[in-house]
Amino acid sequence: MQKILCIRFSSIGDILLTTPIIRVLKAQFPNAKIHIATKASFAHLWDGNPHVAQVHGYQGNLWEFAAELRKEGFDKVYDLHKNLRSHMLCLLLGKFPKQINKYTAARKAFVQTKLNTLPGHLVDRNFASLGLSPDVKGLDYFIPAAAQVKLADYGIKSPYVLFAIGAAHQTKVLSYPKMIELIDSIDHQVVLIGDDWDEKIGYRLATLFPEKVLNLCTRTSIAQSASLIQQAAMVITHDSSMMHVAAALKHPNLFTIWGSTHPGLGFTPYQTAFTAVENTNLACRPCSTQGSNVCPLGHFSCLNSLDLTVLKGAAQAL
């Protein structure tokens, strides 16, 4: 039986963006066993995926990891990460992989010149570079039964607004005053999710709005957060991993906030409806391909001057 190895070490959103490729590979090679090589901390993202036979978790020693993988005797290798570590792993496996095209030069040119020559969505670019044809099923994420959240256990009442308040970089995140402005306009319960970095902001917002805001930052796993997203009447995210989780769940009322990055870079929710909320009047956007922690011009106008009317109106219509 044929064995196929797909390599994608990190991170949450980027891994979810590879799930259509895994699904299409399984459809093209139905008798093959597809294995995933990823960081051990992200292995759980593949739980319940019917297209994956086995997940191998990398824990820091590439030589040992390669030795483990060599025992499997893979027939094909797909490098879906294309960085130094994935290059080295392929060399240690003695395999010449099929690789994605990151369009690094075109992405940098978009930032520098504001002229976008990128051919569509990142996922579709990856399909084309691998010689595969995409289906129309979007991203995959499967919530384990044990992670399904009972709203009553947290005191959540429907309909509620789920707000994923964080992102990997600060220039992708609404300022604290803007978060206050947004939450103040919402009449329904607002449930916050996020990581350690977001928890302090979540605490402050819950303190300001004790009857409205439930701060669950750091209190839910990725799968539990996905369950909360699935049950929400409205989901608000930044350009972040939770945006892709919501996209994988095909949430029907998804709103995405954009700051220093730009939908034109190709990282939008894939093959699902969404509303992009962005400041389109700035000549400085995008200023980064993936976000940064400091505004290069010092004004942070992309988010400080963001018009929240669309978000407010959608929340009021629930």
Solvent accessible surface area in square Angstrom, and as a share of the most:
residue,aa,sasa,rsa
1,M,164,0.73
2,Q,62,0.27
3,K,50,0.21
4,I,0,0.00
5,L,0,0.00
6,C,1,0.01
7,I,0,0.00
8,R,29,0.11
9,F,0,0.00
10,S,22,0.14
11,S,48,0.31
12,I,30,0.15
13,G,6,0.06
14,D,38,0.20
15,I,1,0.00
16,L,1,0.00
17,L,2,0.01
18,T,4,0.02
19,T,3,0.02
20,P,1,0.00
21,I,0,0.00
22,I,1,0.00
23,R,16,0.06
24,V,15,0.09
25,L,0,0.00
26,K,53,0.23
27,A,79,0.61
28,Q,101,0.45
29,F,45,0.19
30,P,87,0.55
31,N,117,0.60
32,A,2,0.02
33,K,91,0.39
34,I,1,0.00
35,H,5,0.02
36,I,2,0.01
37,A,0,0.00
38,T,0,0.00
39,K,65,0.27
40,A,41,0.32
41,S,77,0.50
42,F,37,0.15
43,A,27,0.21
44,H,74,0.33
45,L,9,0.04
46,W,9,0.03
47,D,71,0.37
48,G,64,0.62
49,N,13,0.07
50,P,93,0.58
51,H,40,0.18
52,V,24,0.14
53,A,58,0.45
54,Q,82,0.36
55,V,46,0.26
56,H,4,0.02
57,G,26,0.25
58,Y,22,0.08
59,Q,164,0.73
60,G,54,0.52
61,N,71,0.37
62,L,27,0.13
63,W,179,0.63
64,E,117,0.53
65,F,8,0.03
66,A,1,0.00
67,A,38,0.30
68,E,74,0.33
69,L,0,0.00
70,R,122,0.44
71,K,172,0.73
72,E,39,0.18
73,G,50,0.48
74,F,9,0.04
75,D,79,0.41
76,K,64,0.27
77,V,6,0.03
78,Y,4,0.02
79,D,0,0.00
80,L,2,0.01
81,H,17,0.07
82,K,69,0.29
83,N,45,0.23
84,L,138,0.68
85,R,82,0.30
86,S,0,0.00
87,H,73,0.32
88,M,72,0.32
89,L,0,0.00
90,C,5,0.03
91,L,131,0.65
92,L,33,0.16
93,L,18,0.09
94,G,65,0.63
95,K,75,0.32
96,F,200,0.83
97,P,20,0.13
98,K,106,0.45
99,Q,52,0.23
100,I,7,0.03
101,N,61,0.31
102,K,55,0.24
103,Y,64,0.24
104,T,66,0.38
105,A,81,0.63
106,A,20,0.16
107,R,25,0.09
108,K,111,0.47
109,A,38,0.30
110,F,10,0.04
111,V,26,0.15
112,Q,140,0.62
113,T,76,0.44
114,K,75,0.32
115,L,127,0.63
116,N,70,0.36
117,T,104,0.60
118,L,17,0.09
119,P,72,0.45
120,G,48,0.47
121,H,26,0.12
122,L,17,0.08
123,V,0,0.00
124,D,54,0.28
125,R,4,0.01
126,N,7,0.03
127,F,1,0.01
128,A,74,0.58
129,S,45,0.29
130,L,7,0.04
131,G,68,0.66
132,L,16,0.08
133,S,88,0.57
134,P,62,0.39
135,D,38,0.20
136,V,133,0.77
137,K,127,0.54
138,G,0,0.00
139,L,1,0.01
140,D,21,0.11
141,Y,17,0.07
142,F,75,0.31
143,I,26,0.13
144,P,51,0.32
145,A,93,0.72
146,A,106,0.82
147,A,12,0.09
148,Q,87,0.39
149,V,12,0.07
150,K,149,0.63
151,L,31,0.15
152,A,91,0.71
153,D,107,0.56
154,Y,55,0.21
155,G,49,0.47
156,I,8,0.04
157,K,158,0.67
158,S,78,0.50
159,P,60,0.38
160,Y,1,0.00
161,V,0,0.00
162,L,0,0.00
163,F,1,0.01
164,A,3,0.02
165,I,2,0.01
166,G,10,0.09
167,A,23,0.18
168,A,84,0.65
169,H,56,0.25
170,Q,64,0.28
171,T,4,0.03
172,K,18,0.08
173,V,15,0.08
174,L,4,0.02
175,S,25,0.16
176,Y,64,0.24
177,P,92,0.58
178,K,29,0.12
179,M,4,0.02
180,I,50,0.25
181,E,68,0.30
182,L,0,0.00
183,I,0,0.00
184,D,91,0.47
185,S,25,0.16
186,I,2,0.01
187,D,117,0.61
188,H,45,0.20
189,Q,43,0.19
190,V,0,0.00
191,V,0,0.00
192,L,0,0.00
193,I,2,0.01
194,G,28,0.27
195,D,84,0.43
196,D,116,0.60
197,W,173,0.61
198,D,12,0.06
199,E,56,0.25
200,K,145,0.61
201,I,44,0.22
202,G,0,0.00
203,Y,140,0.53
204,R,124,0.45
205,L,0,0.00
206,A,23,0.18
207,T,86,0.50
208,L,95,0.47
209,F,30,0.13
210,P,94,0.59
211,E,169,0.76
212,K,41,0.17
213,V,11,0.06
214,L,35,0.17
215,N,20,0.10
216,L,0,0.00
217,C,2,0.01
218,T,66,0.38
219,R,138,0.51
220,T,23,0.13
221,S,57,0.37
222,I,40,0.21
223,A,12,0.09
224,Q,51,0.23
225,S,7,0.04
226,A,0,0.00
227,S,0,0.00
228,L,0,0.00
229,I,0,0.00
230,Q,89,0.39
231,Q,67,0.30
232,A,8,0.06
233,A,33,0.25
234,M,0,0.00
235,V,0,0.00
236,I,0,0.00
237,T,0,0.00
238,H,0,0.00
239,D,11,0.06
240,S,14,0.09
241,S,34,0.22
242,M,21,0.09
243,M,0,0.00
244,H,8,0.04
245,V,0,0.00
246,A,0,0.00
247,A,0,0.00
248,A,8,0.06
249,L,30,0.15
250,K,86,0.36
251,H,7,0.03
252,P,120,0.75
253,N,40,0.21
254,L,4,0.02
255,F,16,0.07
256,T,0,0.00
257,I,0,0.00
258,W,1,0.00
259,G,0,0.00
260,S,1,0.01
261,T,2,0.01
262,H,50,0.22
263,P,25,0.16
264,G,23,0.22
265,L,1,0.01
266,G,4,0.04
267,F,27,0.11
268,T,18,0.11
269,P,4,0.03
270,Y,5,0.02
271,Q,73,0.33
272,T,28,0.16
273,A,79,0.61
274,F,67,0.28
275,T,51,0.29
276,A,39,0.30
277,V,8,0.05
278,E,47,0.21
279,N,18,0.09
280,T,104,0.60
281,N,139,0.71
282,L,46,0.23
283,A,93,0.72
284,C,34,0.20
285,R,17,0.06
286,P,1,0.01
287,C,38,0.23
288,S,19,0.12
289,T,33,0.19
290,Q,102,0.45
291,G,11,0.11
292,S,38,0.24
293,N,95,0.49
294,V,112,0.64
295,C,25,0.15
296,P,90,0.57
297,L,119,0.59
298,G,67,0.65
299,H,75,0.33
300,F,38,0.16
301,S,27,0.17
302,C,10,0.06
303,L,0,0.00
304,N,69,0.36
305,S,66,0.42
306,L,2,0.01
307,D,100,0.52
308,L,3,0.02
309,T,89,0.52
310,V,81,0.47
311,L,0,0.00
312,K,51,0.21
313,G,37,0.35
314,A,21,0.17
315,A,0,0.00
316,Q,110,0.49
317,A,86,0.67
318,L,63,0.31
